[in-house]
Amino acid sequence: MSAGAGPVAEPGQWWRLLRPLLFRLDAERAHGLALALAARWSRHFSGRLGASDVARTPALAVDAMGLRFPNPIGLAAGLDKDAEAVPLWQRLGFGFVEVGTVTALAQPGNPRPRLFRLPADAALVNRMGFNNAGAEAMAVRLTRLRERDLPQVPLGVNLGKSKVTPAEQAASDYQRSCALLAELADYLVVNISSPNTPGLRDLQTVEQVRVLVDAVQGPNQRLRDPRPVLLKLAPDLADADAIACAETAIDAGCAGLILTNTTIRFDGLKTATAGMTGGLSGRPLMARSTELLGHVRQALGEGPVLIGTGGIFAPEDVAAKRAAGADLVQLYTGLIYRGPGLVRRLLSESGAQQR
C-alpha cells in the first residue's frame, strides 16, 4: 500500500495526541504502546517517500560501505528490537534503520522495571537485557518486509549474544544469528557493548574482537554479496583500548564502527539515580561519545566508516558528530523526547549537511 498522505496515516499526528499520555505512563509501558501503534501503521503503509521530501534531498545523500544512504541520519538499534515498524521509521525520514539488538535465542530480558526516563537530564536509563523474539523470528519478519520491496533505505541488523550462552561460546552464538539474518540485511553490527548482558563488555578485547568478527564473517562471506560488518563499542573504554579494538576490527575485515553505546557512568546528573543500574543514553552521553569518535577517527584515518551515536537532539549535535569524523549518525533517545518530527527538523538545517 502507499505510504498515505492523509492526516490519518501521518505518524506525526500521533505524537501531538499521545505524548502527554505516554509520559504519564511507566516508560516501558509507554514504549510498548507506541511501538504497537507504529507496528500497526507499518502493516498497512509502506512508508515510501517522494523525491521532493527533505529526507530525499540529493545534497544530503551519503555513499558508504557500498550503500547509498539518502541522508546521514539513522535510527539506532534498541528502539525496534524485532523489526516490527521499519516502514514507520522510513516515513519519519530516517536515511537508514538499524533493528535489534537480536540474539540467536529468544529471551525475555531482565526483570522489570528496566527502563527509566530522566527528563531533567534529557536521558534514559535502560537495563532491558536484549529482550527479543530471537533471530529466527526476525528472519521471518524481514523476509515478509523484503517481499514488500521494503525498505527503500539501508537496513542494518544489530547482533548480540544470548544471555544463556557462555562467553566461551559467544562466537558460535553470533555466527548462528548471522547465518539466519545476513542475507536479509544491508549491513550487520556486532554489538559487544551493552552493559545489560552479564560479561558482554568483557568481549571488548583485541583477542575477542578478532574471534567474533571472524565468526560472523564465516557465513557472511559465503553470500553472493557479503554484507558490510560494523563493530559497536562502549564509551566507557579507555581511548587506547577502544582504538586497539577498532584497529583489530578493521584488520579482521570490518567496514567500520559504531561509536558509542550507552554509558554506565551516572556522574553529573540532575536526577537522583541511587540504586539505578543500566546504560545511560541521551544528552549526557553526547560529550564522551563524540570525543571517543574523534580519537578513533584520528587513529584509523579516513577509510573506515564511522557511525556516531549518543546524545543527538539538535542540528548542532549532528554537526559535532560529523566534524569529529562520523560519516553517518544515529539517534534514539532524542526521538523519545523531541518526537517524530525531529529527523526532518535536523535535516532541514544546514548543519546536517556539513562534515
Secondary structure, 3 states (H helix, E strand, C coil): CCCCCCCCCCHHHHHHHHHHHHCCCCHHHHHHHHHHHHHHHHHHCCCCCCCCCHHHCHHHCEEECCEEECCCEEECCCCCCCCCCHHHHHHCCCCEEEEEEECCCCECCCCCCCEEEEHHHCEEEECCCCCECCHHHHHHHHHHHHHCCCCCCCEEEEECCCCCCCHHHHHHHHHHHHHHHHHHCCEEEEECCCCCCCCHHHHCCHHHHHHHHHHHHHHHHCCCCCCCEEEEECCCCCHHHHHHHHHHHHHCCCCEEEECCCECCCCCCCCCCCCCCCEEEEHHHHHHHHHHHHHHHHHHCCCCEEEEECCCCCHHHHHHHHHHCCCEEEECHHHHHHCCCHHHHHHCCHHHHCC
